[in-house]
Amino acid sequence: MLLLGHTDTLTAARIWHQSVWQLEFFAHGVLTGEQAWADALDQFEEARREFYRCARADLGLAGGIPAGTWPPPWFDRLSPTSEPP
């Protein structure tokens, strides 16, 4: 990507990468707050969409990425005490 991507794609990739770091800081308790988390998640989603848009344009692909839904349908089955397998 760094060798072949257009400048817009590389910029979008770096912004997306930095938004992931921010989520990691929340996961480790360095950053806190419900609204701050919601804002960080929104920034992450927007950064990901922009990267995909730029990358697809670089590749000459038409159309966009279908929108995902959060939370996924299975999310409601989790309990507050659920732990990953």
All heavy atoms as an XYZ file, in Angstrom:
679
protein
N       0.829     -1.184      0.000
C       0.000      0.000      0.000
C       0.873      1.247      0.000
O       0.628      2.168     -0.760
C      -0.926     -0.030      1.220
C      -1.786      1.181      1.379
S      -2.954      1.484      0.074
C      -4.154      0.259      0.416
N       1.887      1.299      0.842
C       2.719      2.495      0.909
C       3.467      2.764     -0.386
O       3.742      3.905     -0.722
C       3.711      2.392      2.073
C       3.098      2.464      3.464
C       4.158      2.210      4.523
C       2.421      3.799      3.704
N       3.791      1.712     -1.117
C       4.523      1.894     -2.370
C       3.619      2.241     -3.544
O       4.030      2.927     -4.468
C       5.310      0.624     -2.710
C       6.448      0.284     -1.759
C       7.055     -1.069     -2.144
C       7.520      1.361     -1.781
N       2.388      1.756     -3.522
C       1.534      1.871     -4.701
C       0.296      2.740     -4.515
O      -0.341      3.105     -5.492
C       1.094      0.470     -5.153
C       2.226     -0.498     -5.486
C       1.674     -1.872     -5.791
C       3.068      0.017     -6.636
N      -0.066      3.021     -3.281
C      -1.301      3.748     -3.033
C      -1.187      5.232     -3.349
O      -0.130      5.837     -3.212
N      -2.292      5.807     -3.761
C      -2.390      7.236     -4.002
C      -2.281      7.963     -2.666
O      -2.603      7.413     -1.606
C      -3.740      7.537     -4.683
C      -3.885      8.957     -5.114
N      -4.359      9.930     -4.284
C      -3.605      9.559     -6.293
C      -4.374     11.082     -4.925
N      -3.931     10.887     -6.158
N      -1.851      9.207     -2.699
C      -1.676      9.998     -1.479
C      -2.953     10.036     -0.638
O      -2.896      9.925      0.587
C      -1.228     11.434     -1.838
O      -0.023     11.360     -2.588
C      -0.993     12.257     -0.589
N      -4.106     10.184     -1.278
C      -5.377     10.216     -0.527
C      -5.603      8.905      0.220
O      -6.081      8.909      1.355
C      -6.554     10.469     -1.460
C      -6.571     11.879     -2.028
O      -5.848     12.757     -1.490
O      -7.298     12.111     -3.011
N      -5.260      7.795     -0.414
C      -5.446      6.488      0.215
C      -4.504      6.330      1.397
O      -4.896      5.833      2.460
C      -5.221      5.361     -0.803
O      -6.106      5.559     -1.906
C      -5.474      3.995     -0.190
N      -3.268      6.752      1.240
C      -2.301      6.650      2.337
C      -2.696      7.526      3.518
O      -2.585      7.114      4.675
C      -0.903      7.027      1.845
C      -0.345      6.148      0.729
C       1.019      6.643      0.297
C      -0.290      4.699      1.162
N      -3.174      8.718      3.226
C      -3.637      9.607      4.296
C      -4.813      8.986      5.029
O      -4.861      8.982      6.264
C      -4.022     10.982      3.713
O      -2.869     11.552      3.102
C      -4.549     11.907      4.789
N      -5.755      8.452      4.277
C      -6.925      7.809      4.891
C      -6.510      6.601      5.718
O      -7.065      6.362      6.805
C      -7.927      7.404      3.810
N      -5.540      5.835      5.247
C      -5.058      4.672      6.002
C      -4.445      5.100      7.323
O      -4.678      4.472      8.361
C      -4.042      3.896      5.160
N      -3.660      6.164      7.301
C      -3.040      6.637      8.545
C      -4.082      7.140      9.532
O      -3.986      6.885     10.735
C      -2.021      7.727      8.225
C      -0.779      7.154      7.604
C       0.342      8.171      7.508
N       1.529      7.516      6.976
C       2.077      7.791      5.803
N       1.559      8.737      5.048
N       3.158      7.152      5.404
N      -5.083      7.841      9.052
C      -6.150      8.327      9.935
C      -6.905      7.152     10.539
O      -7.221      7.146     11.741
C      -7.084      9.290      9.178
C      -6.326     10.585      8.841
C      -8.344      9.584      9.984
C      -7.055     11.496      7.870
N      -7.201      6.132      9.737
C      -7.887      4.943     10.241
C      -7.016      4.266     11.292
O      -7.494      3.896     12.366
C      -8.206      4.006      9.088
C      -9.007      2.785      9.454
C      -9.810      2.618     10.549
C      -9.091      1.572      8.716
N     -10.384      1.373     10.524
C      -9.961      0.712      9.418
C      -8.519      1.123      7.541
C     -10.255     -0.578      8.969
C      -8.833     -0.145      7.092
C      -9.689     -0.977      7.807
N      -5.738      4.108     11.009
C      -4.807      3.472     11.940
C      -4.785      4.223     13.272
O      -4.841      3.615     14.350
C      -3.423      3.450     11.294
C      -2.437      2.603     12.006
N      -1.098      2.658     11.745
C      -2.566      1.669     12.982
C      -0.446      1.812     12.523
N      -1.316      1.198     13.273
N      -4.727      5.546     13.223
C      -4.716      6.336     14.451
C      -6.028      6.211     15.214
O      -6.040      6.217     16.447
C      -4.407      7.795     14.127
C      -2.977      7.985     13.663
C      -2.704      9.359     13.118
O      -3.582     10.221     13.069
N      -1.472      9.587     12.671
N      -7.127      6.059     14.491
C      -8.411      5.891     15.183
C      -8.461      4.554     15.913
O      -9.089      4.441     16.966
C      -9.580      6.032     14.203
O      -9.695      4.912     13.350
N      -7.784      3.545     15.374
C      -7.697      2.249     16.054
C      -6.886      2.392     17.339
O      -7.240      1.833     18.376
C      -7.092      1.171     15.129
C      -6.802     -0.109     15.887
C      -8.019      0.901     13.960
N      -5.807      3.161     17.290
C      -5.012      3.392     18.506
C      -5.885      4.009     19.595
O      -5.788      3.646     20.758
C      -3.857      4.326     18.237
C      -2.769      3.793     17.373
C      -2.552      2.491     16.993
C      -1.739      4.548     16.757
N      -1.453      2.409     16.181
C      -0.931      3.663     16.023
C      -1.427      5.898     16.746
C       0.178      4.078     15.295
C      -0.327      6.309     16.025
C       0.464      5.409     15.314
N      -6.727      4.968     19.202
C      -7.598      5.610     20.177
C      -8.527      4.587     20.840
O      -8.697      4.596     22.060
C      -8.405      6.725     19.509
C      -9.240      7.505     20.468
C      -9.945      8.679     19.829
O     -10.187      9.653     20.495
N     -10.301      8.616     18.545
N      -9.096      3.671     20.038
C      -9.948      2.628     20.609
C      -9.147      1.731     21.549
O      -9.653      1.289     22.584
C     -10.603      1.797     19.503
C     -11.570      2.542     18.584
C     -12.162      1.578     17.561
C     -12.658      3.248     19.363
N      -7.898      1.463     21.194
C      -7.043      0.653     22.053
C      -6.819      1.339     23.403
O      -6.820      0.691     24.445
C      -5.704      0.389     21.368
C      -4.808     -0.542     22.160
C      -3.510     -0.866     21.448
O      -3.394     -0.618     20.238
O      -2.611     -1.373     22.129
N      -6.651      2.661     23.389
C      -6.485      3.387     24.644
C      -7.727      3.248     25.519
O      -7.627      3.143     26.746
C      -6.185      4.862     24.387
C      -4.809      5.119     23.824
C      -4.606      6.179     22.958
C      -3.724      4.317     24.144
C      -3.350      6.439     22.426
C      -2.462      4.561     23.620
C      -2.275      5.626     22.764
N      -8.901      3.238     24.919
C     -10.129      2.999     25.690
C     -10.119      1.578     26.253
O     -10.477      1.360     27.413
C     -11.382      3.212     24.827
C     -11.811      4.640     24.749
C     -11.478      5.411     23.639
C     -12.537      5.227     25.762
C     -11.865      6.731     23.550
C     -12.931      6.553     25.693
C     -12.589      7.309     24.576
N      -9.715      0.616     25.441
C      -9.700     -0.785     25.877
C      -8.772     -0.986     27.067
O      -9.040     -1.823     27.934
C      -9.284     -1.698     24.721
N      -7.706     -0.212     27.133
C      -6.742     -0.336     28.230
C      -7.039      0.614     29.387
O      -6.284      0.646     30.362
C      -5.323     -0.099     27.711
C      -4.835     -1.210     26.843
N      -4.401     -2.413     27.334
C      -4.733     -1.306     25.487
C      -4.045     -3.200     26.342
N      -4.255     -2.556     25.201
N      -8.109      1.382     29.289
C      -8.489      2.276     30.376
C      -7.715      3.577     30.420
O      -7.847      4.340     31.373
N      -6.909      3.869     29.410
C      -6.161      5.120     29.362
C      -7.119      6.277     29.084
O      -7.000      7.350     29.671
C      -5.043      5.056     28.292
C      -4.328      6.383     28.147
C      -4.061      3.940     28.624
N      -8.072      6.056     28.197
C      -9.140      7.010     27.923
C     -10.442      6.432     28.469
O     -10.627      5.211     28.460
C      -9.274      7.262     26.417
C      -8.075      7.916     25.725
C      -8.294      7.964     24.212
C      -7.842      9.315     26.268
N     -11.325      7.285     28.929
C     -12.594      6.828     29.493
C     -13.715      7.798     29.111
O     -13.456      8.881     28.596
C     -12.515      6.742     31.031
O     -12.214      8.037     31.555
C     -11.466      5.748     31.489
N     -14.927      7.380     29.400
C     -16.092      8.228     29.189
C     -16.985      7.681     28.090
O     -16.501      7.346     27.010
N     -18.277      7.594     28.406
C     -19.228      7.034     27.443
C     -19.321      7.860     26.173
O     -19.302      7.309     25.072
C     -20.612      6.904     28.081
C     -20.748      5.701     28.974
C     -22.181      5.523     29.451
O     -23.106      5.621     28.609
O     -22.352      5.283     30.650
N     -19.445      9.180     26.307
C     -19.570     10.018     25.113
C     -18.271     10.035     24.326
O     -18.274     10.005     23.098
C     -19.986     11.443     25.478
C     -20.272     12.305     24.256
C     -21.369     11.713     23.364
O     -22.456     11.388     23.829
N     -21.079     11.551     22.071
N     -17.146     10.066     25.029
C     -15.850     10.039     24.354
C     -15.682      8.730     23.584
O     -15.146      8.719     22.464
C     -14.720     10.228     25.353
N     -16.144      7.606     24.177
C     -16.087      6.312     23.490
C     -16.953      6.333     22.230
O     -16.530      5.907     21.161
C     -16.520      5.179     24.417
C     -16.801      3.902     23.683
C     -18.023      3.368     23.399
C     -15.840      3.008     23.106
N     -17.882      2.200     22.681
C     -16.549      1.956     22.492
C     -14.453      3.002     23.037
C     -15.923      0.907     21.830
C     -13.825      1.951     22.379
C     -14.549      0.923     21.790
N     -18.173      6.854     22.370
C     -19.082      6.924     21.221
C     -18.481      7.783     20.111
O     -18.549      7.420     18.926
C     -20.445      7.470     21.654
N     -17.868      8.897     20.487
C     -17.227      9.772     19.494
C     -16.061      9.057     18.822
O     -15.887      9.148     17.604
C     -16.742     11.064     20.145
C     -17.884     11.953     20.618
O     -19.047     11.746     20.199
O     -17.599     12.863     21.432
N     -15.253      8.347     19.611
C     -14.101      7.619     19.061
C     -14.562      6.519     18.111
O     -13.948      6.298     17.057
C     -13.262      7.025     20.194
N     -15.640      5.837     18.459
C     -16.166      4.790     17.594
C     -16.691      5.381     16.287
O     -16.455      4.828     15.209
C     -17.252      4.011     18.326
C     -17.652      2.675     17.738
C     -16.468      1.741     17.558
C     -18.702      2.019     18.624
N     -17.356      6.531     16.378
C     -17.828      7.209     15.164
C     -16.650      7.623     14.279
O     -16.701      7.472     13.053
C     -18.653      8.449     15.518
C     -20.027      8.118     16.068
O     -20.487      6.965     15.919
O     -20.644      9.032     16.669
N     -15.586      8.135     14.906
C     -14.397      8.530     14.147
C     -13.773      7.320     13.458
O     -13.339      7.403     12.298
C     -13.379      9.196     15.068
C     -13.813     10.550     15.562
C     -12.930     11.071     16.690
O     -11.871     10.508     16.979
N     -13.372     12.132     17.344
N     -13.721      6.201     14.166
C     -13.187      4.972     13.591
C     -13.994      4.538     12.373
O     -13.439      4.233     11.316
C     -13.187      3.859     14.651
C     -13.007      2.492     14.066
C     -11.762      2.029     13.713
C     -14.109      1.670     13.865
C     -11.595      0.764     13.160
C     -13.960      0.411     13.315
C     -12.694     -0.042     12.964
N     -15.318      4.528     12.518
C     -16.187      4.105     11.410
C     -16.021      5.020     10.202
O     -15.937      4.553      9.064
C     -17.654      4.085     11.856
C     -17.974      3.027     12.891
C     -17.996      1.623     12.322
O     -17.987      1.439     11.090
O     -18.027      0.681     13.132
N     -15.973      6.324     10.438
C     -15.805      7.275      9.338
C     -14.441      7.099      8.676
O     -14.330      7.123      7.447
C     -15.970      8.711      9.843
C     -15.757      9.759      8.771
C     -16.664      9.601      7.556
O     -17.825      9.177      7.705
O     -16.190      9.891      6.439
N     -13.404      6.903      9.476
C     -12.053      6.707      8.931
C     -11.981      5.437      8.095
O     -11.350      5.418      7.026
C     -11.030      6.670     10.067
N     -12.632      4.381      8.569
C     -12.639      3.126      7.810
C     -13.372      3.304      6.483
O     -12.883      2.879      5.437
C     -13.288      2.008      8.628
C     -13.271      0.671      7.908
C     -13.863     -0.404      8.735
N     -15.264     -0.119      8.991
C     -16.091     -0.970      9.586
N     -15.664     -2.138     10.007
N     -17.344     -0.645      9.771
N     -14.534      3.948      6.519
C     -15.294      4.195      5.282
C     -14.470      5.007      4.280
O     -14.453      4.710      3.087
C     -16.609      4.928      5.588
C     -17.736      4.027      6.015
C     -19.071      4.756      6.036
N     -19.098      5.880      6.965
C     -19.394      5.776      8.252
N     -19.700      4.610      8.775
N     -19.392      6.842      9.029
N     -13.786      6.037      4.775
C     -12.991      6.885      3.883
C     -11.816      6.108      3.288
O     -11.506      6.246      2.105
C     -12.491      8.126      4.631
C     -11.654      9.069      3.792
C     -12.381      9.678      2.598
O     -13.624      9.535      2.465
O     -11.690     10.304      1.766
N     -11.169      5.273      4.098
C     -10.082      4.457      3.566
C     -10.597      3.522      2.482
O      -9.996      3.419      1.409
C      -9.399      3.647      4.666
C      -8.456      2.624      4.097
C      -7.253      3.007      3.534
C      -8.797      1.285      4.081
C      -6.395      2.071      2.963
C      -7.954      0.338      3.523
C      -6.744      0.732      2.966
N     -11.686      2.833      2.735
C     -12.242      1.920      1.730
C     -12.615      2.682      0.458
O     -12.388      2.208     -0.650
C     -13.454      1.178      2.270
C     -13.142      0.079      3.248
C     -14.123     -0.393      4.116
C     -11.886     -0.505      3.327
C     -13.855     -1.411      5.018
C     -11.613     -1.519      4.227
C     -12.602     -1.967      5.067
O     -12.328     -2.972      5.952
N     -13.198      3.865      0.620
C     -13.571      4.659     -0.550
C     -12.332      4.996     -1.374
O     -12.312      4.812     -2.595
C     -14.287      5.937     -0.115
C     -14.859      6.742     -1.277
C     -15.298      8.141     -0.862
N     -14.175      8.971     -0.438
C     -13.272      9.512     -1.277
N     -13.350      9.290     -2.569
N     -12.299     10.266     -0.812
N     -11.290      5.470     -0.704
C     -10.056      5.841     -1.405
C      -9.387      4.618     -2.035
O      -8.921      4.679     -3.179
C      -9.085      6.517     -0.444
S      -9.592      8.167      0.076
N      -9.328      3.527     -1.310
C      -8.680      2.320     -1.827
C      -9.429      1.783     -3.047
O      -8.803      1.399     -4.042
C      -8.590      1.254     -0.741
N     -10.751      1.786     -2.985
C     -11.523      1.303     -4.129
C     -11.324      2.216     -5.337
O     -11.215      1.747     -6.462
C     -12.997      1.184     -3.755
C     -13.273      0.042     -2.780
C     -14.736     -0.039     -2.390
N     -15.599     -0.338     -3.512
C     -15.795     -1.553     -4.029
N     -15.183     -2.591     -3.506
N     -16.614     -1.725     -5.049
N     -11.240      3.523     -5.104
C     -10.992      4.456     -6.205
C      -9.613      4.185     -6.812
O      -9.464      4.200     -8.040
C     -11.096      5.898     -5.716
N      -8.610      3.943     -5.960
C      -7.270      3.603     -6.444
C      -7.294      2.368     -7.346
O      -6.562      2.293     -8.330
C      -6.333      3.298     -5.268
C      -5.479      4.479     -4.880
O      -5.614      5.549     -5.490
O      -4.672      4.317     -3.950
N      -8.118      1.415     -6.993
C      -8.198      0.159     -7.745
C      -9.132      0.253     -8.951
O      -9.252     -0.695     -9.723
C      -8.661     -0.975     -6.826
C      -7.702     -1.320     -5.691
C      -8.366     -2.262     -4.701
C      -6.412     -1.916     -6.242
N      -9.805      1.390     -9.087
C     -10.719      1.570    -10.209
C     -12.011      0.801    -10.060
O     -12.656      0.481    -11.059
N     -12.406      0.518     -8.819
C     -13.627     -0.248     -8.567
C     -14.809      0.689     -8.376
O     -14.723      1.682     -7.656
C     -13.460     -1.116     -7.316
C     -12.335     -2.141     -7.387
C     -12.153     -2.822     -6.052
C     -12.614     -3.158     -8.476
N     -15.912      0.362     -9.001
C     -17.126      1.151     -8.876
C     -17.932      0.678     -7.678
O     -17.766     -0.437     -7.200
C     -17.961      1.017    -10.147
N     -18.804      1.543     -7.219
C     -19.692      1.169     -6.123
C     -19.028      1.346     -4.778
O     -17.826      1.536     -4.664
N     -19.846      1.281     -3.759
C     -19.350      1.462     -2.404
C     -19.387      0.178     -1.606
O     -19.702     -0.888     -2.121
N     -19.077      0.313     -0.363
C     -19.103     -0.804      0.579
C     -20.471     -0.798      1.259
O     -20.907      0.248      1.747
C     -18.006     -0.640      1.646
C     -16.626     -0.527      1.005
C     -18.053     -1.754      2.668
C     -16.150     -1.761      0.311
N     -21.162     -1.941      1.300
C     -22.458     -1.969      1.987
C     -22.289     -1.592      3.464
O     -21.306     -1.950      4.092
C     -22.912     -3.426      1.860
C     -22.063     -4.027      0.798
C     -20.797     -3.225      0.735
N     -23.241     -0.853      3.960
C     -23.202     -0.446      5.365
C     -23.418     -1.652      6.264
O     -24.242     -2.518      5.976
C     -24.270      0.608      5.630
N     -22.665     -1.716      7.314
C     -22.848     -2.758      8.315
C     -23.772     -2.258      9.406
O     -24.109     -1.076      9.463
N     -24.198     -3.155     10.237
C     -25.050     -2.754     11.350
C     -24.367     -3.120     12.658
O     -23.736     -4.171     12.782
C     -26.420     -3.452     11.294
O     -26.217     -4.865     11.296
C     -27.183     -3.062     10.050
N     -24.470     -2.230     13.626
C     -23.945     -2.497     14.953
C     -25.000     -2.117     15.959
O     -25.598     -1.064     15.835
C     -22.660     -1.703     15.211
C     -22.072     -2.109     16.515
C     -22.173     -1.427     17.691
C     -21.333     -3.291     16.804
N     -21.542     -2.105     18.686
C     -21.014     -3.258     18.166
C     -20.927     -4.380     16.048
C     -20.306     -4.270     18.784
C     -20.212     -5.370     16.673
C     -19.903     -5.311     18.027
N     -25.246     -2.914     16.924
C     -24.609     -4.202     17.140
C     -25.185     -5.272     16.225
O     -26.312     -5.148     15.751
C     -24.918     -4.511     18.601
C     -26.161     -3.755     18.916
C     -26.153     -2.546     18.025
N     -24.413     -6.336     15.987
C     -24.921     -7.436     15.168
C     -26.043     -8.172     15.901
O     -26.172     -8.050     17.133
C     -23.699     -8.339     14.975
C     -22.787     -8.000     16.097
C     -23.052     -6.570     16.457
N     -26.856     -8.943     15.184
C     -28.003     -9.616     15.807
C     -27.633    -10.498     17.003
O     -28.385    -10.570     17.967
C     -28.593    -10.454     14.679
C     -28.159     -9.763     13.429
C     -26.819     -9.159     13.740
N     -26.479    -11.146     16.981
C     -26.099    -12.049     18.070
C     -25.685    -11.308     19.335
O     -25.596    -11.895     20.410
C     -24.960    -12.977     17.630
C     -23.772    -12.237     17.088
C     -23.500    -12.017     15.774
C     -22.728    -11.610     17.825
N     -22.349    -11.286     15.638
C     -21.839    -11.026     16.892
C     -22.436    -11.479     19.175
C     -20.706    -10.322     17.268
C     -21.296    -10.776     19.544
C     -20.446    -10.212     18.599
N     -25.458    -10.008     19.256
C     -24.960     -9.232     20.387
C     -25.899     -9.289     21.589
O     -25.463     -9.313     22.733
C     -24.735     -7.788     19.939
C     -23.947     -6.963     20.914
C     -22.572     -7.080     20.987
C     -24.580     -6.048     21.740
C     -21.832     -6.308     21.866
C     -23.863     -5.282     22.620
C     -22.482     -5.408     22.688
N     -27.213     -9.318     21.325
C     -28.204     -9.347     22.410
C     -28.138    -10.617     23.242
O     -28.642    -10.655     24.356
C     -29.619     -9.172     21.853
C     -29.860     -7.759     21.335
O     -29.139     -6.836     21.770
O     -30.751     -7.609     20.494
N     -27.528    -11.659     22.709
C     -27.416    -12.919     23.461
C     -26.330    -12.881     24.525
O     -26.265    -13.752     25.380
C     -27.161    -14.077     22.510
C     -28.302    -14.328     21.539
C     -28.155    -15.643     20.813
N     -26.822    -15.883     20.322
C     -26.454    -15.917     19.043
N     -27.353    -15.695     18.116
N     -25.213    -16.159     18.682
N     -25.470    -11.865     24.465
C     -24.393    -11.768     25.448
C     -24.938    -11.238     26.769
O     -25.824    -10.386     26.810
C     -23.303    -10.817     24.949
C     -22.567    -11.237     23.699
C     -21.600    -10.133     23.285
C     -21.810    -12.529     23.921
N     -24.396    -11.744     27.831
C     -24.752    -11.213     29.142
C     -23.565    -10.383     29.633
O     -22.445    -10.536     29.142
C     -25.056    -12.353     30.114
O     -23.864    -13.050     30.436
N     -23.778     -9.520     30.627
C     -22.672     -8.697     31.115
C     -21.505     -9.533     31.645
O     -20.390     -9.063     31.706
C     -23.296     -7.878     32.233
C     -24.746     -7.867     31.939
C     -25.029     -9.177     31.240
N     -21.763    -10.770     32.027
C     -20.690    -11.594     32.559
C     -20.104    -12.550     31.531
O     -19.235    -13.351     31.859
C     -21.201    -12.423     33.762
O     -22.291    -13.231     33.324
C     -21.629    -11.500     34.894
N     -20.575    -12.450     30.283
C     -20.051    -13.336     29.230
C     -18.574    -13.057     28.995
O     -18.133    -11.923     28.985
C     -20.782    -13.130     27.918
O     -22.111    -13.541     28.019
N     -17.821    -14.117     28.830
C     -16.426    -13.986     28.492
C     -16.188    -14.711     27.172
O     -16.836    -15.695     26.873
C     -15.548    -14.618     29.580
C     -15.612    -13.840     30.890
C     -14.572    -14.320     31.884
O     -13.557    -14.902     31.481
O     -14.800    -14.094     33.071
N     -15.238    -14.199     26.386
C     -14.957    -14.885     25.122
C     -14.461    -16.287     25.367
O     -13.878    -16.576     26.421
C     -13.858    -14.029     24.483
C     -13.663    -12.837     25.360
C     -14.432    -13.049     26.616
N     -14.679    -17.180     24.386
C     -14.228    -18.563     24.574
C     -12.721    -18.659     24.666
O     -11.989    -17.834     24.306
C     -14.727    -19.279     23.329
C     -15.210    -18.228     22.393
C     -15.306    -16.952     23.140
